[in-house]
Amino acid sequence: MSTESYSIESHADDWASRFVQANGIRHHYLEWGDPDGAPLLMLHATGLCAWPWKPIARQLARRYRVLAFDQRGHGDTDASDKGYRFEYAGEDLAAIIETMGLERPRVVGHSSGGLASIIAATLLPGRLGPVALVETRVSNDPATTPTQDLNLRAERTRLKRPVWESRAEMFASYRTRAAFRDWEDEPFAEFIAGGTRLRPDGKAELKCHPETEATFYGMRDALPVENYLRDLPGQWLLLLADYPGCQRADDTGVRRFESLVSGSTVKPMGKGSHFLPMEYPGAVLDAVQGWFDAAPDAP
């Protein structure tokens, strides 16, 4: 993987950039595939944006109408006018589904994108199709390692540099950081392109302000996840990566998820960090597509 220059492979002809007004704000999304195809929604993790989904979305679009959304305060979706809570992200997803008239959309949610999917499913019972949760924390069990302490992560996030001299400078700096060095080239380059805006002075500014990202981290432990899991309808796949402090299939919280959600399936991937979809997009694609094919309401 190159760490010396900023570059991005162009696939400009295979996706469109669109907006929809829902739940009081304008939401941005990228769209692939047949507009009349079965809908499949993709939701990113805190601090990211829709663009790194491109390698997976491009393949899923062979069978679905794929819509990858920027969550509020991220990417090109509006900032929140009432602060940031995971509950608002779930309300946003429910409002988008209703506003766009989407019929039983499949959903792929990474980390907090999965939490938004869980909350939306409780607001729209029976309206979501099968949902794949990728590295979504499904319990409020305390962190087992310092790297998983979300209050510490929030403190570090507030120290992030929000403005860079150029995207190339940011690319070179981020590429060697522990969180990003195992990402495949395309999703990493797409994160730099989609996660920053170029200012009139030519500098690159993070679209998701560090304070927005930190606020989400600080709110996570107070979210009563188990309340949303009780009698959660539908079919749910949970993909687990393999790194120190990660959720494991035999963890109390994961076993509780399985007992509370009758339609749940847990699949340890045996590799990857919390950024599993960007490190192993092919493996995530295979797991998600195979599970969608086997789900009870698969086409």
BALOBA-1460 file (C-alpha; in Angstrom, 3 decimals):
// residues 299
<rec num="1" residu="m" x="0.000" y="0.000" z="0.000"/>
<rec num="2" residu="s" x="1.399" y="3.385" z="-0.960"/>
<rec num="3" residu="t" x="1.872" y="6.003" z="1.759"/>
<rec num="4" residu="e" x="3.485" y="8.629" z="-0.462"/>
<rec num="5" residu="s" x="0.664" y="10.104" z="-2.543"/>
<rec num="6" residu="y" x="-3.052" y="10.716" z="-2.577"/>
<rec num="7" residu="s" x="-4.864" y="8.978" z="-5.406"/>
<rec num="8" residu="i" x="-8.281" y="7.493" z="-6.090"/>
<rec num="9" residu="e" x="-9.502" y="5.135" z="-8.760"/>
<rec num="10" residu="s" x="-12.439" y="6.680" z="-10.593"/>
<rec num="11" residu="h" x="-15.747" y="4.852" z="-10.911"/>
<rec num="12" residu="a" x="-17.745" y="8.028" z="-11.478"/>
<rec num="13" residu="d" x="-20.147" y="6.446" z="-13.937"/>
<rec num="14" residu="d" x="-21.490" y="3.765" z="-11.610"/>
<rec num="15" residu="w" x="-23.020" y="5.895" z="-8.823"/>
<rec num="16" residu="a" x="-25.078" y="9.026" z="-8.307"/>
<rec num="17" residu="s" x="-25.055" y="11.586" z="-5.493"/>
<rec num="18" residu="r" x="-28.538" y="12.467" z="-4.187"/>
<rec num="19" residu="f" x="-30.390" y="14.110" z="-1.297"/>
<rec num="20" residu="v" x="-33.651" y="13.475" z="0.542"/>
<rec num="21" residu="q" x="-35.378" y="15.662" z="3.150"/>
<rec num="22" residu="a" x="-36.485" y="13.603" z="6.168"/>
<rec num="23" residu="n" x="-36.862" y="14.142" z="9.921"/>
<rec num="24" residu="g" x="-36.214" y="17.863" z="9.531"/>
<rec num="25" residu="i" x="-32.822" y="17.714" z="7.784"/>
<rec num="26" residu="r" x="-31.404" y="17.040" z="4.329"/>
<rec num="27" residu="h" x="-29.747" y="13.629" z="4.045"/>
<rec num="28" residu="h" x="-27.109" y="12.855" z="1.448"/>
<rec num="29" residu="y" x="-26.714" y="9.432" z="-0.117"/>
<rec num="30" residu="l" x="-24.908" y="7.638" z="-2.912"/>
<rec num="31" residu="e" x="-26.958" y="5.380" z="-5.159"/>
<rec num="32" residu="w" x="-26.090" y="2.435" z="-7.402"/>
<rec num="33" residu="g" x="-28.087" y="-0.082" z="-9.402"/>
<rec num="34" residu="d" x="-31.544" y="-0.363" z="-10.942"/>
<rec num="35" residu="p" x="-33.887" y="2.328" z="-9.514"/>
<rec num="36" residu="d" x="-36.662" y="-0.277" z="-9.619"/>
<rec num="37" residu="g" x="-34.607" y="-2.935" z="-7.856"/>
<rec num="38" residu="a" x="-35.085" y="-4.187" z="-4.314"/>
<rec num="39" residu="p" x="-33.664" y="-1.531" z="-1.954"/>
<rec num="40" residu="l" x="-30.580" y="-2.119" z="0.166"/>
<rec num="41" residu="l" x="-29.428" y="0.607" z="2.554"/>
<rec num="42" residu="m" x="-25.876" y="1.027" z="3.865"/>
<rec num="43" residu="l" x="-25.007" y="3.014" z="7.002"/>
<rec num="44" residu="h" x="-21.473" y="3.896" z="8.065"/>
<rec num="45" residu="a" x="-19.792" y="4.026" z="11.472"/>
<rec num="46" residu="t" x="-19.272" y="7.128" z="13.603"/>
<rec num="47" residu="g" x="-16.710" y="9.484" z="12.105"/>
<rec num="48" residu="l" x="-16.853" y="7.965" z="8.610"/>
<rec num="49" residu="c" x="-19.131" y="8.599" z="5.613"/>
<rec num="50" residu="a" x="-20.840" y="6.752" z="2.760"/>
<rec num="51" residu="w" x="-17.893" y="6.787" z="0.358"/>
<rec num="52" residu="p" x="-15.810" y="3.893" z="1.804"/>
<rec num="53" residu="w" x="-18.759" y="1.565" z="1.097"/>
<rec num="54" residu="k" x="-18.128" y="1.901" z="-2.642"/>
<rec num="55" residu="p" x="-16.228" y="-1.392" z="-3.250"/>
<rec num="56" residu="i" x="-18.990" y="-3.410" z="-1.533"/>
<rec num="57" residu="a" x="-21.888" y="-1.321" z="-2.827"/>
<rec num="58" residu="r" x="-20.725" y="-1.680" z="-6.433"/>
<rec num="59" residu="q" x="-20.986" y="-5.461" z="-6.169"/>
<rec num="60" residu="l" x="-24.295" y="-5.497" z="-4.286"/>
<rec num="61" residu="a" x="-25.744" y="-3.203" z="-6.974"/>
<rec num="62" residu="r" x="-25.707" y="-6.115" z="-9.401"/>
<rec num="63" residu="r" x="-28.775" y="-7.368" z="-7.534"/>
<rec num="64" residu="y" x="-30.128" y="-4.435" z="-5.534"/>
<rec num="65" residu="r" x="-30.820" y="-0.734" z="-5.623"/>
<rec num="66" residu="v" x="-28.094" y="0.313" z="-3.184"/>
<rec num="67" residu="l" x="-28.349" y="3.543" z="-1.211"/>
<rec num="68" residu="a" x="-25.444" y="4.456" z="1.098"/>
<rec num="69" residu="f" x="-26.297" y="7.300" z="3.470"/>
<rec num="70" residu="d" x="-24.230" y="9.889" z="5.299"/>
<rec num="71" residu="q" x="-25.575" y="10.054" z="8.847"/>
<rec num="72" residu="r" x="-26.463" y="13.414" z="10.422"/>
<rec num="73" residu="g" x="-23.397" y="15.543" z="11.012"/>
<rec num="74" residu="h" x="-21.338" y="13.338" z="8.690"/>
<rec num="75" residu="g" x="-20.415" y="13.659" z="5.037"/>
<rec num="76" residu="d" x="-22.798" y="15.921" z="3.122"/>
<rec num="77" residu="t" x="-25.827" y="15.334" z="5.357"/>
<rec num="78" residu="d" x="-26.893" y="18.363" z="7.394"/>
<rec num="79" residu="a" x="-25.546" y="18.981" z="10.857"/>
<rec num="80" residu="s" x="-28.034" y="18.327" z="13.639"/>
<rec num="81" residu="d" x="-30.049" y="21.249" z="14.985"/>
<rec num="82" residu="k" x="-30.700" y="19.475" z="18.296"/>
<rec num="83" residu="g" x="-27.428" y="17.822" z="19.247"/>
<rec num="84" residu="y" x="-26.339" y="14.260" z="18.550"/>
<rec num="85" residu="r" x="-27.858" y="11.086" z="19.926"/>
<rec num="86" residu="f" x="-28.066" y="7.560" z="18.537"/>
<rec num="87" residu="e" x="-31.829" y="7.805" z="18.920"/>
<rec num="88" residu="y" x="-31.850" y="10.625" z="16.354"/>
<rec num="89" residu="a" x="-29.879" y="8.468" z="13.912"/>
<rec num="90" residu="g" x="-32.516" y="5.739" z="14.271"/>
<rec num="91" residu="e" x="-35.307" y="8.260" z="13.791"/>
<rec num="92" residu="d" x="-33.541" y="9.542" z="10.683"/>
<rec num="93" residu="l" x="-33.404" y="6.077" z="9.141"/>
<rec num="94" residu="a" x="-37.064" y="5.403" z="9.923"/>
<rec num="95" residu="a" x="-38.054" y="8.767" z="8.417"/>
<rec num="96" residu="i" x="-35.967" y="8.126" z="5.284"/>
<rec num="97" residu="i" x="-37.621" y="4.745" z="4.752"/>
<rec num="98" residu="e" x="-41.078" y="6.280" z="5.093"/>
<rec num="99" residu="t" x="-40.329" y="9.389" z="3.027"/>
<rec num="100" residu="m" x="-38.840" y="7.381" z="0.165"/>
<rec num="101" residu="g" x="-41.519" y="4.689" z="0.361"/>
<rec num="102" residu="l" x="-38.963" y="1.887" z="0.590"/>
<rec num="103" residu="e" x="-40.512" y="-1.571" z="0.867"/>
<rec num="104" residu="r" x="-38.768" y="-3.892" z="3.328"/>
<rec num="105" residu="p" x="-35.266" y="-2.631" z="2.552"/>
<rec num="106" residu="r" x="-32.313" y="-4.792" z="3.416"/>
<rec num="107" residu="v" x="-29.781" y="-2.928" z="5.541"/>
<rec num="108" residu="v" x="-26.045" y="-3.175" z="6.159"/>
<rec num="109" residu="g" x="-24.973" y="-1.156" z="9.198"/>
<rec num="110" residu="h" x="-21.392" y="-0.769" z="10.374"/>
<rec num="111" residu="s" x="-20.960" y="-0.090" z="14.102"/>
<rec num="112" residu="s" x="-23.229" y="2.882" z="14.952"/>
<rec num="113" residu="g" x="-24.931" y="2.404" z="11.585"/>
<rec num="114" residu="g" x="-26.105" y="-0.918" z="12.975"/>
<rec num="115" residu="l" x="-27.424" y="0.768" z="16.122"/>
<rec num="116" residu="a" x="-29.430" y="3.161" z="13.936"/>
<rec num="117" residu="s" x="-30.881" y="0.126" z="12.151"/>
<rec num="118" residu="i" x="-31.909" y="-1.505" z="15.435"/>
<rec num="119" residu="i" x="-33.617" y="1.668" z="16.651"/>
<rec num="120" residu="a" x="-35.365" y="2.205" z="13.293"/>
<rec num="121" residu="a" x="-36.674" y="-1.374" z="13.377"/>
<rec num="122" residu="t" x="-38.404" y="-0.677" z="16.702"/>
<rec num="123" residu="l" x="-39.976" y="2.483" z="15.241"/>
<rec num="124" residu="l" x="-41.154" y="0.676" z="12.097"/>
<rec num="125" residu="p" x="-42.045" y="-2.859" z="13.247"/>
<rec num="126" residu="g" x="-41.986" y="-5.303" z="10.362"/>
<rec num="127" residu="r" x="-40.916" y="-2.680" z="7.819"/>
<rec num="128" residu="l" x="-37.244" y="-3.646" z="7.503"/>
<rec num="129" residu="g" x="-35.983" y="-6.628" z="5.579"/>
<rec num="130" residu="p" x="-32.967" y="-8.641" z="6.770"/>
<rec num="131" residu="v" x="-30.305" y="-6.522" z="8.473"/>
<rec num="132" residu="a" x="-26.553" y="-7.215" z="8.600"/>
<rec num="133" residu="l" x="-24.771" y="-5.636" z="11.558"/>
<rec num="134" residu="v" x="-21.024" y="-5.328" z="11.038"/>
<rec num="135" residu="e" x="-19.060" y="-4.832" z="14.255"/>
<rec num="136" residu="t" x="-22.062" y="-3.288" z="16.029"/>
<rec num="137" residu="r" x="-21.772" y="-3.392" z="19.805"/>
<rec num="138" residu="v" x="-24.995" y="-5.075" z="20.933"/>
<rec num="139" residu="s" x="-24.650" y="-4.672" z="24.689"/>
<rec num="140" residu="n" x="-23.668" y="-2.172" z="27.363"/>
<rec num="141" residu="d" x="-21.062" y="-4.464" z="28.869"/>
<rec num="142" residu="p" x="-18.013" y="-2.450" z="30.007"/>
<rec num="143" residu="a" x="-14.926" y="-2.229" z="27.822"/>
<rec num="144" residu="t" x="-12.406" y="-4.996" z="28.389"/>
<rec num="145" residu="t" x="-9.366" y="-3.068" z="27.130"/>
<rec num="146" residu="p" x="-8.366" y="0.631" z="27.265"/>
<rec num="147" residu="t" x="-8.669" y="0.911" z="23.461"/>
<rec num="148" residu="q" x="-12.401" y="0.150" z="23.751"/>
<rec num="149" residu="d" x="-13.083" y="2.795" z="26.435"/>
<rec num="150" residu="l" x="-15.392" y="5.202" z="24.604"/>
<rec num="151" residu="n" x="-14.825" y="8.084" z="27.015"/>
<rec num="152" residu="l" x="-11.102" y="7.888" z="26.321"/>
<rec num="153" residu="r" x="-11.832" y="7.663" z="22.614"/>
<rec num="154" residu="a" x="-13.992" y="10.792" z="22.836"/>
<rec num="155" residu="e" x="-11.182" y="12.670" z="24.579"/>
<rec num="156" residu="r" x="-8.689" y="11.647" z="21.882"/>
<rec num="157" residu="t" x="-11.144" y="12.491" z="19.109"/>
<rec num="158" residu="r" x="-11.512" y="16.067" z="20.346"/>
<rec num="159" residu="l" x="-7.763" y="16.475" z="19.734"/>
<rec num="160" residu="k" x="-8.058" y="15.496" z="16.059"/>
<rec num="161" residu="r" x="-6.844" y="18.013" z="13.514"/>
<rec num="162" residu="p" x="-9.939" y="19.250" z="11.609"/>
<rec num="163" residu="v" x="-8.143" y="21.116" z="8.788"/>
<rec num="164" residu="w" x="-5.231" y="19.980" z="6.611"/>
<rec num="165" residu="e" x="-3.133" y="21.849" z="4.058"/>
<rec num="166" residu="s" x="-4.354" y="19.381" z="1.414"/>
<rec num="167" residu="r" x="-5.997" y="16.010" z="0.997"/>
<rec num="168" residu="a" x="-2.604" y="14.659" z="-0.029"/>
<rec num="169" residu="e" x="-1.124" y="15.726" z="3.311"/>
<rec num="170" residu="m" x="-3.991" y="14.131" z="5.224"/>
<rec num="171" residu="f" x="-3.705" y="10.979" z="3.097"/>
<rec num="172" residu="a" x="0.001" y="10.601" z="3.903"/>
<rec num="173" residu="s" x="-0.511" y="11.247" z="7.620"/>
<rec num="174" residu="y" x="-3.520" y="8.965" z="8.096"/>
<rec num="175" residu="r" x="-2.226" y="6.077" z="5.983"/>
<rec num="176" residu="t" x="0.297" y="4.903" z="8.562"/>
<rec num="177" residu="r" x="-1.981" y="5.267" z="11.606"/>
<rec num="178" residu="a" x="-3.044" y="2.083" z="13.352"/>
<rec num="179" residu="a" x="-6.734" y="2.605" z="12.610"/>
<rec num="180" residu="f" x="-6.163" y="2.956" z="8.853"/>
<rec num="181" residu="r" x="-3.001" y="1.095" z="7.860"/>
<rec num="182" residu="d" x="-4.805" y="-2.195" z="7.147"/>
<rec num="183" residu="w" x="-7.583" y="-0.636" z="5.047"/>
<rec num="184" residu="e" x="-7.580" y="-1.609" z="1.385"/>
<rec num="185" residu="d" x="-6.478" y="1.203" z="-0.911"/>
<rec num="186" residu="e" x="-9.831" y="2.086" z="-2.465"/>
<rec num="187" residu="p" x="-11.941" y="2.509" z="0.687"/>
<rec num="188" residu="f" x="-9.131" y="4.498" z="2.302"/>
<rec num="189" residu="a" x="-8.813" y="6.882" z="-0.646"/>
<rec num="190" residu="e" x="-12.605" y="7.190" z="-0.789"/>
<rec num="191" residu="f" x="-12.684" y="8.108" z="2.918"/>
<rec num="192" residu="i" x="-10.256" y="10.971" z="2.288"/>
<rec num="193" residu="a" x="-12.242" y="12.157" z="-0.751"/>
<rec num="194" residu="g" x="-15.731" y="11.823" z="0.723"/>
<rec num="195" residu="g" x="-14.887" y="12.697" z="4.306"/>
<rec num="196" residu="t" x="-13.338" y="16.093" z="3.554"/>
<rec num="197" residu="r" x="-14.407" y="19.277" z="1.804"/>
<rec num="198" residu="l" x="-12.029" y="21.618" z="0.020"/>
<rec num="199" residu="r" x="-12.168" y="25.151" z="1.377"/>
<rec num="200" residu="p" x="-11.736" y="28.263" z="-0.827"/>
<rec num="201" residu="d" x="-8.124" y="28.477" z="0.386"/>
<rec num="202" residu="g" x="-7.482" y="24.952" z="-0.920"/>
<rec num="203" residu="k" x="-7.216" y="23.329" z="2.498"/>
<rec num="204" residu="a" x="-9.060" y="20.098" z="3.288"/>
<rec num="205" residu="e" x="-11.529" y="20.164" z="6.192"/>
<rec num="206" residu="l" x="-13.134" y="17.161" z="7.866"/>
<rec num="207" residu="k" x="-16.856" y="17.070" z="7.094"/>
<rec num="208" residu="c" x="-17.537" y="15.327" z="10.400"/>
<rec num="209" residu="h" x="-16.229" y="17.756" z="13.002"/>
<rec num="210" residu="p" x="-14.228" y="16.065" z="15.769"/>
<rec num="211" residu="e" x="-16.680" y="17.373" z="18.371"/>
<rec num="212" residu="t" x="-19.572" y="15.674" z="16.542"/>
<rec num="213" residu="e" x="-17.702" y="12.372" z="16.450"/>
<rec num="214" residu="a" x="-16.688" y="12.707" z="20.106"/>
<rec num="215" residu="t" x="-20.263" y="13.468" z="21.150"/>
<rec num="216" residu="f" x="-21.472" y="10.204" z="19.644"/>
<rec num="217" residu="y" x="-18.758" y="8.247" z="21.446"/>
<rec num="218" residu="g" x="-19.645" y="9.936" z="24.718"/>
<rec num="219" residu="m" x="-23.340" y="9.039" z="24.309"/>
<rec num="220" residu="r" x="-22.816" y="5.366" z="23.485"/>
<rec num="221" residu="d" x="-22.577" y="3.883" z="26.979"/>
<rec num="222" residu="a" x="-25.824" y="5.610" z="28.012"/>
<rec num="223" residu="l" x="-27.787" y="4.072" z="25.127"/>
<rec num="224" residu="p" x="-30.079" y="1.341" z="26.564"/>
<rec num="225" residu="v" x="-29.352" y="-1.152" z="23.787"/>
<rec num="226" residu="e" x="-31.041" y="-4.082" z="25.495"/>
<rec num="227" residu="n" x="-34.349" y="-2.200" z="25.582"/>
<rec num="228" residu="y" x="-34.311" y="-2.085" z="21.789"/>
<rec num="229" residu="l" x="-33.430" y="-5.756" z="21.462"/>
<rec num="230" residu="r" x="-36.413" y="-7.078" z="23.387"/>
<rec num="231" residu="d" x="-38.851" y="-8.599" z="20.887"/>
<rec num="232" residu="l" x="-36.883" y="-7.078" z="17.998"/>
<rec num="233" residu="p" x="-38.581" y="-8.373" z="14.828"/>
<rec num="234" residu="g" x="-36.871" y="-9.544" z="11.683"/>
<rec num="235" residu="q" x="-33.688" y="-11.330" z="10.674"/>
<rec num="236" residu="w" x="-30.367" y="-10.055" z="12.004"/>
<rec num="237" residu="l" x="-26.802" y="-11.054" z="11.145"/>
<rec num="238" residu="l" x="-23.975" y="-9.901" z="13.435"/>
<rec num="239" residu="l" x="-20.473" y="-10.066" z="11.942"/>
<rec num="240" residu="l" x="-17.645" y="-10.028" z="14.492"/>
<rec num="241" residu="a" x="-14.019" y="-9.130" z="13.797"/>
<rec num="242" residu="d" x="-11.043" y="-10.462" z="15.756"/>
<rec num="243" residu="y" x="-8.899" y="-8.019" z="17.756"/>
<rec num="244" residu="p" x="-8.077" y="-7.341" z="21.437"/>
<rec num="245" residu="g" x="-11.195" y="-6.270" z="23.328"/>
<rec num="246" residu="c" x="-13.630" y="-7.078" z="20.523"/>
<rec num="247" residu="q" x="-17.022" y="-8.727" z="20.989"/>
<rec num="248" residu="r" x="-16.812" y="-12.497" z="20.794"/>
<rec num="249" residu="a" x="-19.476" y="-15.084" z="20.174"/>
<rec num="250" residu="d" x="-19.273" y="-16.386" z="23.740"/>
<rec num="251" residu="d" x="-19.441" y="-12.932" z="25.392"/>
<rec num="252" residu="t" x="-22.353" y="-12.428" z="27.776"/>
<rec num="253" residu="g" x="-23.645" y="-9.494" z="25.746"/>
<rec num="254" residu="v" x="-23.580" y="-11.386" z="22.451"/>
<rec num="255" residu="r" x="-25.290" y="-14.412" z="23.996"/>
<rec num="256" residu="r" x="-27.942" y="-12.071" z="25.422"/>
<rec num="257" residu="f" x="-28.425" y="-10.581" z="21.950"/>
<rec num="258" residu="e" x="-29.033" y="-14.066" z="20.571"/>
<rec num="259" residu="s" x="-31.527" y="-14.892" z="23.311"/>
<rec num="260" residu="l" x="-33.465" y="-11.628" z="22.955"/>
<rec num="261" residu="v" x="-33.538" y="-11.530" z="19.138"/>
<rec num="262" residu="s" x="-35.128" y="-14.708" z="17.871"/>
<rec num="263" residu="g" x="-34.082" y="-14.038" z="14.278"/>
<rec num="264" residu="s" x="-30.409" y="-13.483" z="15.065"/>
<rec num="265" residu="t" x="-27.317" y="-15.129" z="13.585"/>
<rec num="266" residu="v" x="-23.788" y="-14.446" z="14.847"/>
<rec num="267" residu="k" x="-20.827" y="-15.015" z="12.547"/>
<rec num="268" residu="p" x="-17.235" y="-14.560" z="13.773"/>
<rec num="269" residu="m" x="-15.084" y="-13.550" z="10.809"/>
<rec num="270" residu="g" x="-11.816" y="-14.583" z="12.461"/>
<rec num="271" residu="k" x="-9.918" y="-11.508" z="11.274"/>
<rec num="272" residu="g" x="-9.953" y="-7.760" z="11.054"/>
<rec num="273" residu="s" x="-10.376" y="-4.805" z="13.383"/>
<rec num="274" residu="h" x="-13.418" y="-2.671" z="14.089"/>
<rec num="275" residu="f" x="-12.944" y="-1.402" z="10.521"/>
<rec num="276" residu="l" x="-13.585" y="-4.843" z="9.064"/>
<rec num="277" residu="p" x="-15.552" y="-3.615" z="5.968"/>
<rec num="278" residu="m" x="-12.640" y="-1.444" z="4.852"/>
<rec num="279" residu="e" x="-9.942" y="-4.011" z="5.593"/>
<rec num="280" residu="y" x="-11.719" y="-7.025" z="4.105"/>
<rec num="281" residu="p" x="-14.489" y="-5.734" z="1.823"/>
<rec num="282" residu="g" x="-14.541" y="-8.967" z="-0.174"/>
<rec num="283" residu="a" x="-15.046" y="-11.138" z="2.890"/>
<rec num="284" residu="v" x="-17.772" y="-8.842" z="4.248"/>
<rec num="285" residu="l" x="-19.473" y="-8.831" z="0.848"/>
<rec num="286" residu="d" x="-19.465" y="-12.632" z="0.676"/>
<rec num="287" residu="a" x="-20.827" y="-12.987" z="4.216"/>
<rec num="288" residu="v" x="-23.559" y="-10.391" z="3.760"/>
<rec num="289" residu="q" x="-24.637" y="-11.511" z="0.290"/>
<rec num="290" residu="g" x="-24.684" y="-15.175" z="1.272"/>
<rec num="291" residu="w" x="-26.792" y="-14.405" z="4.316"/>
<rec num="292" residu="f" x="-29.213" y="-12.202" z="2.351"/>
<rec num="293" residu="d" x="-29.615" y="-15.060" z="-0.140"/>
<rec num="294" residu="a" x="-30.483" y="-17.481" z="2.670"/>
<rec num="295" residu="a" x="-32.725" y="-15.123" z="4.636"/>
<rec num="296" residu="p" x="-36.411" y="-16.145" z="4.743"/>
<rec num="297" residu="d" x="-37.643" y="-13.297" z="2.569"/>
<rec num="298" residu="a" x="-34.810" y="-13.366" z="0.034"/>
<rec num="299" residu="p" x="-36.022" y="-12.815" z="-3.550"/>
